[in-house]
Amino acid sequence: MQENIQTIIDKLHPLERKVLPHLQLIHDLDTLALKTNLQKVEVMRALQWLQNKELINIKEEIKEIIT
């Protein structure tokens, strides 16, 4: 039986709760960190936990930039 939405919300870590509302509009790590006032490592941790709970899917894109 699927968990209801309130049960899922109740089980979220505070970092997940801070990041989740912004994911609809923000799709990059730097902007998420700025918008949530969290460190990048905290945002990454929250995103990984959300993915482990199958609430989001993470798409990683690695780019090499030479300046």
N, C-alpha and C positions, 0 to 999 in steps of 0.2 A: 504494500500500500504506500502510495506517495505521501511524503510528509506535507503538511499544509504550509502555506507561506509564512504564517506567524511562527511556526516551530523553527523553520529555517532562519528567519530573522533573529529569533531569540538565541540561536547558536552561533551567530556571526561574532567574530572578534572585533574589538573597537577599530582596528585598522581597516578591516574589511568594510565596516559600516561607514567609515569616512571616505573610502575610495569609490565604493559601488555607485552612489548617486551621480557621480561625475562621468561614468563610463559611456553614457549615451552620447555625450557631446565631445569628450576628450579621448583621443586615441594614442597619445604618446606619453612616455614616461616623464619627460621633463615638465610638460605642462601639468600633468597630474600631480606631480610633486609640488609645483608652485601653487596650484589651486587648492590642494588639501593641507598645505603647510606641513607636509611630511618630508622626510628624507627619501631619496630615491630608493634606498635599500628597504625602507618601510613600505613604500608603494609596491615594489617588486614582491616583497613577502606577502602582502595582502592579495596581490593578483595571483600569486601561486596558490595560496590557500583557496581562493575563489575557484580557480581552475580545478584543484583537487576535489572540491565539492561539486564539480560539474555545473557551476553556475555561470561560468564564462569560458570562452576559448581564447587562448593567447596566440597571436601570430607574431613571431619574431622576424625582424628584418634587419640583417646586418649589412652595414654599408661601410666602405672604406672611403674616407674623404682626405684628400691631400690639399693642404693649404700652403 
